[in-house]
Amino acid sequence: MQRRGAALRLYPCLFFAVSCLLRGAAADGLVNEEVKRTVDLSTHLAKISAEILLANQGGSPVQSFTLALEPELGPHLAYIGASVKGEEEEEESLELKETAVHGRSGTFFQVQLPSALAAGGKLRVKVETVLTHVLRPFPTHITQAERQLVVFQGNHYLYSPYPTRTQSTRVRLASKTVESYTKLGNPSKNDEVIEYGPFKDVAPFSQDTLKIHYENNSPFLTISSITRTIEVSHWGNIAVEETIDLRHTGAYLKGPFSRYDYQRQSDSGISSIKSFKTILPASAQDVYYRDEIGNISTSHLQVLEDSVEVEVRPRFPLFGGWKTHYIIGYNLPSYEYLYTLGDQYALKMRLVDHVYDDQVIDQLTVKLILPEGARNVHLDTPYPIDRNPDQLHYTYLDTFGRPVLVATKNNLVEQHIQDMVVHYTFNKILMLQEPLLVVGAFYILFFTVIIYVRLDFSITKDPAAEVRMKVASITEQVLTLVNKRLGLYRQMDEVVNRYKQSRDTGALNSGRKTLEAEHRTLTNDIAALQARLKTEGSDLADKVGEIQKLDGQVKELVCQSCQESERLVAGKLKKETYITSEKTLASKRQDLISRIDSLLDAL
C-alpha cells in the first residue's frame, strides 16, 4: 500500500513535468501572430522565406527567440538567416546560434534580437532558408527526349516552437506542369504558383506533409568538390586558381545519347547543361580555362564594368549522372585586396566566389598561400569553417617555405559568397631576399665557370693534347707576326708615295732602312717559330715555310717598285712606262698576298 501510494503521488509530478516540457518553448510568451511563407522550387534548390510577425504576449521583455527546422530537412540545410528592418528601412541581419530544445528533434537556432522586445510588443522578422538536394528526381532515369520530373516533400506549416495565429504558404514552381500535389485546405493553383492557407491557430511543432510532383528542367548542377588556391605576392599580384569537379545530379540519362537529335531538336535533352556563366572580379586578368587535355577553346570571356564574365562550356553537354573536371585561374592586382600598416598586413578576399547561378558546393577546400616570412597569421571568416593543419609551399627562390592556411567547409550556396580577412605580420626587409638570392646565384655561377676554365681536372696528362695546345699557341704567334710583316709593305708604299711628291732621297733611304730592319726581325722570329713547329712534329711547319718563300717574292716586288720610283723621279723612266710597270707589279704582288692569306686560313 505504501508503494502504491508513492506511485499515486508521483503521477501529478510526471504530468506537471510533461506539461512544462510541452509548453517550455512558448513559456516566454512569444506568439507568431502572422506568417507568410514562400517556397521557391523554381531551381534545383529549395529557397524558403518567411515573414513572421512576432508578438510578445508575456509579462517581461524578450531578448531572443528560437527558429526551428524539421528533422527531415535538417541535413539538407545550407543556409539560414534572419533579419529585421532598421530605423532607415534597411534590413539588419540578426545573429544566429545553434541550440537545442529539450525533448524535441530537429535543428534549432537561437536568434538574438537587436533590442529587447517589450511585453505586448510586436516585431516583423524575415527568415531565409536554403536547402540543397531536397528535390528528388522521379522517375530517376529518363531518356534524352523526356522531360525531368521531381518531387519535393516538406511541411504545410511553419515548423516553430511557438503557436501561430494565422499562416499562408505560397509555392513557386519551375513550370506549369504539375503531376500531383497535396490538397490540404483546398489550395489554389495559378500557373506556376500554388497557394495554401490561410491556416488558423496552428499549434507549436505542427507537421503535415507537403508533397509536390512537378516538371523541373532547370540545371541540376552540383560542385562535388572545389579547391580554391589563393597565392599572395608582395610584388603586386594575387594568383587565384580553382580546381572544380562538377556533376549533374538530376535524373540519370537512360539509353544512348544522340548528338544528331541533340543539335537538331531544341527540346532534346532539355534538362542537360550546355554551358554556364562564371563571374570573376572586375580586375581579373590572364584568365585561363583548361582540363587534363589542355585549354578549352569553346569558352568565351566578356569584360564588363563591374565584373568579368566567363562562359564555361564543357567539352560535352552534361546529362544526369555525368560529370566533368576543369581548372580556371586568373590574376588580381594586390593593391585592391591587400592592406598594410607598417609590418601589419590584412588580406580581404572572398572565401568562395561565384561559379554559376544558384550554385551548390558539396565540399570546399581553400588554400591560402602567404609570402615567405609571414607570421602571426589570423583568419577571420563570416561563418564557421573547419581549419586543417597549416602547410608549407615551396616555389622558386624559396628557402624555408611559404605558410599555407587550409580550410574546408561542406554544403555551400550563393549566400556564402562573403569576404574573409587574413591578418599577418611581415618584415619588409625580407623583400630583398629574392633579389639577393638571384645576385648570389649568378655570382656563384660565374665564379664556378672562372675556376673551371682555369683548372685542369684530368687525372693523367695527355701528351697529344699538350702538343696540340703548343702548336695552337705557336700558330697564333705566326699569324700575328705574318700580319704585322704584311703591314710593313703598306708602310713602304706610303714612304714611296711621299718620296714621289717631295723628291727627298734621304727620307726614302731612311724609311727604307727602318722597314728593312723590322722586316728582318719579323722574318727571323717567324723562322724560329717554324723551327719549333718542326720540333713538335707538326705539318704546319711546311706551310709556314711556303709563306716565307712567298713573302720573299713579295719583298722583291716591293723593292723593284721602289727602284722604279727612283728612276721616275730621276727622269730615267717615262711616266707612261712607270704606270704600266707599276700596275704589273701591283697585280703580281696582290696574287702573292692572296696566296699567303689562303695559307694563313689553313693554319
C-alpha positions in Angstrom: 0.0 0.0 0.0 2.9 2.4 0.8 4.5 1.6 -2.6 1.1 2.2 -4.4 0.6 5.5 -2.6 4.0 6.7 -3.5 3.2 5.9 -7.2 0.0 7.9 -7.0 1.8 10.8 -5.5 4.4 10.6 -8.4 1.8 10.8 -11.2 1.0 14.5 -10.7 4.7 15.3 -10.7 5.2 13.5 -14.0 2.2 15.2 -15.5 3.5 18.6 -14.4 6.9 17.8 -15.9 5.5 16.7 -19.2 3.2 19.8 -19.4 6.2 22.1 -18.7 8.2 20.3 -21.4 5.5 20.8 -24.0 5.0 24.4 -23.1 8.7 25.2 -22.4 9.3 26.5 -25.8 6.5 29.0 -25.5 7.0 29.8 -21.9 8.5 33.2 -22.8 5.1 34.3 -24.2 6.1 34.6 -27.8 3.4 34.0 -30.5 3.6 34.1 -34.3 0.8 36.5 -35.0 1.1 36.2 -38.8 3.3 34.1 -41.0 3.7 34.4 -44.8 5.8 31.7 -46.3 7.2 31.5 -49.8 8.7 28.2 -51.0 10.7 28.8 -54.2 11.1 25.5 -56.1 11.9 27.0 -59.5 15.6 25.8 -59.4 17.3 22.8 -58.0 17.4 24.5 -54.6 14.5 24.9 -52.2 14.5 28.5 -51.0 12.1 29.1 -48.2 11.5 32.6 -47.0 9.1 33.5 -44.2 7.8 36.9 -42.9 6.9 36.4 -39.2 5.1 39.0 -37.1 6.4 38.0 -33.7 4.4 39.2 -30.7 5.4 39.1 -27.1 2.3 38.2 -25.0 4.3 37.5 -21.9 4.9 39.7 -18.9 8.6 40.5 -19.5 10.9 41.7 -22.3 12.4 39.1 -24.6 16.0 39.3 -25.9 15.9 36.3 -28.3 13.6 33.8 -30.0 14.1 30.3 -31.5 13.9 29.2 -35.1 13.3 25.5 -35.9 13.7 23.2 -38.8 12.1 19.8 -39.4 14.2 16.8 -38.6 13.9 15.5 -42.2 15.2 18.8 -43.6 18.0 19.5 -41.1 20.7 17.5 -43.0 19.9 19.5 -46.2 20.2 22.9 -44.6 22.9 25.0 -46.4 22.0 28.5 -45.2 19.6 30.1 -42.7 19.5 33.8 -41.9 17.2 36.2 -40.1 16.8 40.0 -40.4 14.6 42.9 -39.3 14.0 46.3 -40.7 16.0 49.0 -39.0 15.2 52.6 -38.5 16.1 53.6 -42.0 14.1 50.8 -43.6 17.3 48.8 -44.2 17.4 45.2 -43.3 19.6 44.4 -40.3 20.9 40.9 -40.0 20.5 39.1 -36.7 23.0 36.8 -35.0 22.1 33.1 -35.0 23.5 30.5 -32.7 22.7 26.8 -33.0 20.9 25.5 -29.9 18.7 22.6 -28.8 15.2 22.2 -27.4 14.9 19.5 -24.8 12.6 16.7 -25.8 12.3 17.9 -29.4 14.0 16.6 -32.6 15.1 18.9 -35.4 17.6 21.7 -35.9 17.2 24.8 -33.7 18.8 28.3 -33.7 18.6 31.0 -31.1 18.2 34.4 -32.7 19.4 37.4 -30.8 17.2 40.5 -31.2 18.8 43.9 -31.8 16.9 45.2 -28.8 14.6 43.7 -26.2 11.0 43.0 -27.4 8.9 44.6 -24.7 5.8 42.9 -23.2 2.9 43.4 -25.6 5.3 44.5 -28.4 5.4 43.2 -31.9 8.3 42.7 -34.4 8.3 41.7 -38.0 11.2 39.2 -38.8 12.2 37.9 -42.2 13.8 34.4 -42.2 15.5 32.9 -45.2 16.4 29.3 -45.6 18.2 27.5 -48.4 18.0 23.7 -48.7 20.1 21.5 -51.1 19.5 18.1 -52.5 15.8 18.0 -51.4 14.4 17.8 -54.9 14.3 14.1 -55.8 14.0 13.2 -59.5 11.1 10.9 -60.1 11.4 8.9 -62.3 15.1 8.6 -61.5 16.0 7.7 -65.1 14.8 9.5 -68.3 15.6 9.3 -72.0 17.1 12.1 -74.0 13.7 13.1 -75.3 11.9 13.1 -71.9 11.4 15.9 -69.5 12.5 15.8 -65.9 10.0 15.4 -63.1 11.0 16.0 -59.5 9.3 15.5 -56.1 9.5 17.9 -53.2 8.4 16.9 -49.7 8.2 19.4 -46.9 5.7 20.8 -44.4 2.5 22.7 -44.9 3.1 24.7 -41.7 6.0 26.7 -40.3 7.9 24.4 -38.0 8.1 26.6 -35.0 8.2 26.3 -31.2 5.6 29.0 -30.9 1.9 28.9 -31.7 0.8 30.5 -34.9 -2.4 32.6 -35.2 -2.6 32.7 -39.0 -0.4 31.4 -41.7 -0.3 31.2 -45.5 2.1 29.4 -47.8 2.9 30.2 -51.5 4.8 27.6 -53.5 6.5 28.8 -56.7 7.4 26.0 -59.2 9.6 25.8 -62.3 6.8 25.1 -64.7 3.0 24.9 -65.1 3.2 21.1 -65.4 2.3 19.5 -62.1 1.6 15.8 -61.8 0.2 15.9 -58.3 0.2 17.9 -55.1 -1.3 17.7 -51.7 -4.7 19.4 -51.2 -4.7 20.5 -47.6 -7.0 23.4 -47.0 -8.3 23.5 -50.6 -5.3 25.2 -52.2 -5.5 27.3 -55.3 -3.2 26.9 -58.3 -2.4 29.6 -60.9 0.2 28.7 -63.5 3.4 28.1 -61.6 2.1 29.1 -58.2 0.2 27.1 -55.6 -1.2 28.9 -52.6 -2.1 27.2 -49.3 -4.0 28.6 -46.4 -4.6 30.7 -44.5 -4.3 28.2 -41.6 -5.6 29.4 -38.3 -4.3 28.6 -34.8 -1.5 26.3 -35.7 0.0 24.5 -32.6 3.7 24.6 -32.0 5.9 22.0 -33.8 3.0 21.2 -36.2 3.8 19.0 -39.2 1.8 18.0 -42.2 3.4 16.6 -45.3 3.5 18.9 -48.3 4.3 16.9 -51.4 4.5 18.2 -54.9 5.4 16.2 -58.1 6.1 18.6 -60.9 8.3 19.3 -64.0 11.6 21.0 -63.4 14.2 21.2 -66.2 16.4 23.8 -64.6 20.1 22.9 -64.4 20.7 20.3 -61.6 24.4 21.2 -61.4 26.4 20.4 -58.3 30.0 21.1 -57.5 31.2 17.9 -55.9 34.5 19.4 -54.8 36.3 22.7 -55.4 39.8 23.5 -54.3 40.4 27.3 -54.3 44.1 28.2 -54.2 45.0 31.9 -53.5 48.7 32.8 -53.7 49.6 36.2 -52.4 52.7 38.0 -53.6 54.0 41.3 -52.2 55.3 42.1 -55.7 51.9 43.2 -56.8 50.0 40.1 -57.8 47.5 37.6 -56.3 47.1 34.4 -58.3 43.8 32.6 -57.9 43.2 29.0 -59.2 40.1 26.9 -58.8 40.1 23.1 -59.5 36.4 22.1 -59.9 34.6 18.7 -60.1 31.1 19.1 -61.5 28.3 16.6 -61.8 24.7 16.6 -63.0 22.5 15.5 -60.0 19.2 15.3 -61.9 17.5 12.3 -63.4 20.0 9.8 -64.9 20.2 9.5 -68.7 18.5 6.3 -69.8 19.6 4.8 -73.2 22.1 6.2 -75.7 23.0 9.8 -76.4 22.3 11.1 -79.9 24.4 14.1 -80.9 22.3 14.4 -84.1 19.0 14.7 -82.2 20.6 17.0 -79.6 21.6 19.5 -82.2 18.6 19.2 -84.5 15.8 19.3 -81.9 15.6 22.3 -79.5 13.8 20.3 -76.8 16.1 17.3 -77.0 18.0 16.9 -73.7 16.1 19.9 -72.2 17.4 19.2 -68.7 21.0 18.9 -69.8 23.6 21.6 -69.2 25.4 23.1 -72.2 27.2 26.0 -70.5 27.0 28.3 -67.5 28.5 31.7 -66.6 31.2 32.2 -64.0 31.6 35.7 -62.7 35.1 36.9 -61.8 36.2 40.1 -60.2 36.4 43.2 -62.4 40.2 43.4 -62.1 40.7 39.7 -63.2 43.3 39.3 -65.9 45.2 36.5 -67.6 42.2 34.2 -67.3 42.7 30.6 -68.3 40.3 27.6 -68.5 41.6 24.1 -69.1 41.3 20.5 -68.2 43.6 17.5 -68.4 43.6 17.6 -72.2 44.5 21.3 -72.4 42.9 24.6 -73.0 39.1 24.6 -73.7 38.7 26.9 -76.6 34.8 26.8 -76.6 34.7 29.2 -73.7 34.0 33.0 -74.1 35.1 35.9 -71.9 33.4 39.2 -71.6 34.7 42.2 -69.7 32.0 44.3 -68.0 32.2 47.4 -65.9 31.9 45.7 -62.5 32.9 42.1 -63.3 34.4 39.7 -65.8 32.0 37.0 -67.2 33.4 33.7 -68.4 31.0 31.4 -70.3 32.2 28.0 -69.3 31.2 25.4 -71.9 32.4 21.8 -71.2 33.6 19.7 -74.0 30.3 17.8 -73.9 26.8 18.5 -72.6 26.1 17.2 -69.1 23.2 14.8 -68.6 22.0 13.3 -65.3 24.8 11.3 -63.7 27.5 12.8 -65.9 30.4 14.8 -64.5 33.3 16.9 -65.6 36.5 18.4 -64.2 38.2 21.6 -65.1 40.6 24.3 -63.8 40.0 28.0 -64.0 42.6 30.6 -62.9 43.3 34.3 -63.1 45.5 37.1 -61.6 44.4 40.0 -59.5 46.3 43.2 -58.6 47.2 43.0 -54.9 46.6 46.7 -54.2 42.8 46.1 -54.4 42.8 43.4 -51.7 45.9 43.8 -49.6 46.1 46.5 -46.9 49.2 47.4 -44.9 50.1 49.5 -41.9 53.9 49.1 -41.2 54.6 45.4 -40.8 50.9 44.6 -40.3 49.0 43.2 -43.4 45.4 42.4 -44.0 44.1 40.4 -47.0 40.4 40.8 -47.7 39.0 38.4 -50.3 36.0 36.2 -50.9 36.2 32.8 -49.3 34.3 31.3 -52.2 33.4 33.1 -55.4 30.6 32.8 -58.0 30.9 29.7 -60.2 27.3 29.7 -61.6 23.8 30.9 -60.7 22.2 29.0 -57.8 25.4 27.2 -57.1 25.7 24.2 -54.8 29.1 23.2 -53.4 29.3 19.9 -51.6 32.9 20.3 -50.4 35.1 23.4 -50.5 38.8 23.5 -49.8 40.6 26.8 -49.6 44.4 27.0 -49.7 45.8 30.5 -48.9 49.5 30.7 -49.7 51.1 33.7 -47.9 54.5 35.2 -48.7 57.5 33.5 -47.2 58.3 35.0 -43.8 54.6 35.8 -42.9 53.9 35.1 -39.2 51.2 35.7 -36.5 48.6 34.7 -39.0 45.0 35.1 -38.0 41.9 34.2 -40.2 38.5 35.8 -39.7 35.6 34.2 -41.6 32.0 35.4 -41.9 30.7 31.9 -40.9 32.3 28.8 -39.2 34.7 26.8 -41.2 37.0 23.8 -40.4 40.7 24.6 -40.1 43.2 21.9 -41.2 46.8 21.9 -40.1 48.9 24.6 -41.8 51.2 23.5 -44.6 54.3 24.8 -46.3 54.5 25.6 -50.0 57.8 25.8 -51.9 58.3 27.6 -55.2 61.2 29.3 -56.9 63.6 31.3 -54.8 62.1 30.0 -51.5 64.3 28.8 -48.7 62.2 27.8 -45.7 58.7 27.7 -47.4 55.6 29.8 -47.6 52.9 29.3 -45.0 49.7 27.8 -46.3 46.3 28.1 -44.5 44.0 25.2 -45.3 40.2 25.5 -44.6 37.3 23.3 -45.5 33.5 23.6 -45.5 30.7 21.5 -46.8 27.3 22.4 -48.3 27.7 26.0 -49.5 25.4 28.1 -51.7 25.4 31.7 -53.1 24.7 33.2 -49.7 28.2 32.0 -48.6 29.9 34.3 -51.1 31.3 36.6 -48.4 34.6 38.2 -47.6 37.2 36.7 -45.3 40.1 38.7 -43.7 43.6 37.3 -43.1 45.8 39.3 -40.7 49.6 38.6 -40.6 52.8 40.4 -40.0 55.7 40.6 -42.5 59.1 42.2 -42.2 59.6 44.3 -45.3 63.4 43.7 -45.3 62.5 40.1 -46.4 61.5 41.7 -49.8 65.3 41.8 -50.6 65.6 38.1 -50.1 64.7 37.0 -53.6 66.8 39.7 -55.5 69.8 38.8 -53.3 69.3 35.2 -54.0 69.4 35.9 -57.7 72.5 38.0 -57.5 74.2 35.4 -55.3 73.3 32.6 -57.7 74.8 34.4 -60.7 77.9 35.2 -58.7 78.4 31.6 -57.8 77.8 30.5 -61.4 80.3 33.0 -62.8 82.9 32.1 -60.1 82.5 28.4 -60.8 83.0 28.9 -64.5 86.1 31.0 -63.9 87.6 28.2 -61.7 86.5 25.5 -64.1 88.2 27.0 -67.2 91.4 27.7 -65.3 92.0 24.4 -63.6 93.0 21.1 -65.1 90.8 18.3 -63.6 92.3 15.5 -65.6 93.8 12.6 -63.7 96.6 11.8 -66.2 98.4 14.1 -68.6 97.6 13.7 -72.3 100.8 14.3 -74.4 98.9 14.7 -77.6 96.6 17.3 -76.1 99.6 19.2 -74.8 101.2 19.1 -78.3 98.0 20.4 -79.8 97.9 23.2 -77.3 101.5 24.2 -78.0 101.0 24.0 -81.8 97.9 26.2 -81.5 99.9 28.7 -79.4 102.8 28.8 -81.9 100.4 29.1 -84.9 98.7 32.1 -83.2 102.0 33.8 -82.9 102.9 33.1 -86.5 99.6 34.6 -87.7 100.3 37.7 -85.6 103.8 38.1 -87.0 102.9 37.5 -90.6 100.1 40.1 -90.5 102.5 42.5 -88.9 105.0 41.9 -91.7 102.4 42.4 -94.4 101.7 45.7 -92.7 105.3 46.8 -93.3 104.7 46.6 -97.0 101.8 49.1 -96.8 104.0 51.4 -94.8 106.7 51.1 -97.5 104.1 52.1 -100.1 103.3 55.2 -98.1 107.1 56.1 -97.9 107.4 55.8 -101.7 104.3 57.9 -102.3 105.7 60.7 -100.1 109.1 60.4 -101.9 107.4 60.9 -105.3 105.8 64.1 -104.0 108.8 65.5 -102.1 111.7 64.0 -104.1 113.6 63.7 -100.8 116.1 60.9 -101.3 117.3 61.0 -97.7 113.8 60.4 -96.3 113.3 57.5 -98.7 116.6 55.8 -97.7 115.9 56.3 -94.0 112.4 54.9 -94.2 113.6 52.0 -96.3 116.4 51.1 -93.8 114.0 51.2 -90.9 111.4 49.0 -92.5 114.0 46.5 -93.8 115.3 46.2 -90.2 111.9 45.5 -88.8 111.2 43.1 -91.7 114.4 41.2 -91.0 113.5 40.9 -87.3 110.0 39.6 -88.0 111.3 37.1 -90.6 113.8 35.7 -88.1 111.0 35.4 -85.5 108.8 33.5 -87.9 111.7 31.3 -88.8 112.3 30.5 -85.1 108.6 29.6 -84.7 108.8 27.4 -87.8 111.7 25.5 -86.2 109.6 25.0 -83.1 106.8 23.6 -85.2 109.2 21.2 -86.8 110.4 20.1 -83.4 106.8 19.4 -82.3 106.3 17.3 -85.5 103.5 19.5 -86.9 102.7 19.6 -90.6 102.1 23.3 -90.3 105.9 23.9 -90.4 105.8 23.3 -94.2 103.1 25.8 -94.7 104.9 28.4 -92.7 108.0 27.7 -94.9 105.9 28.3 -98.0 104.6 31.5 -96.5 108.3 32.6 -96.0 109.1 31.9 -99.7 106.1 33.8 -100.9 107.0 36.7 -98.6 110.4 36.8 -100.1 108.9 37.3 -103.6 106.6 40.0 -102.2 109.6 41.8 -100.8 111.4 41.6 -104.2 108.4 43.2 -105.9 108.2 45.9 -103.2 111.9 46.7 -103.7 111.5 46.7 -107.5 108.6 49.1 -107.2 110.8 51.4 -105.0 113.6 51.3 -107.6 111.1 52.2 -110.4 110.0 55.2 -108.4 113.6 56.4 -108.1 114.1 56.1 -111.8 110.9 58.0 -112.4 112.0 60.8 -110.1 115.4 60.9 -111.7 113.9 61.2 -115.1 115.3 58.0 -116.4 111.8 56.4 -116.9 108.8 57.9 -118.6 105.6 58.2 -116.7 103.6 56.0 -119.0 106.1 53.2 -118.8 106.2 53.6 -115.0 102.4 53.4 -114.7 102.3 50.2 -116.8 105.1 48.7 -114.8 103.5 49.7 -111.5 100.2 48.0 -112.5 102.1 44.8 -113.4 104.0 44.8 -110.1 100.8 45.5 -108.1 99.0 42.6 -109.8 101.8 40.2 -109.1 102.0 41.4 -105.5 98.3 41.0 -104.9 98.4 37.5 -106.2 101.2 36.6 -103.8 99.4 38.2 -100.8 96.2 36.2 -101.7 98.2 33.0 -101.6 99.7 34.0 -98.3 96.2 34.7 -96.9 95.0 31.3 -98.1 97.8 29.6 -96.3 97.1 31.7 -93.1 93.5 30.5 -93.2 94.7 26.9 -93.4 96.8 27.2 -90.3 
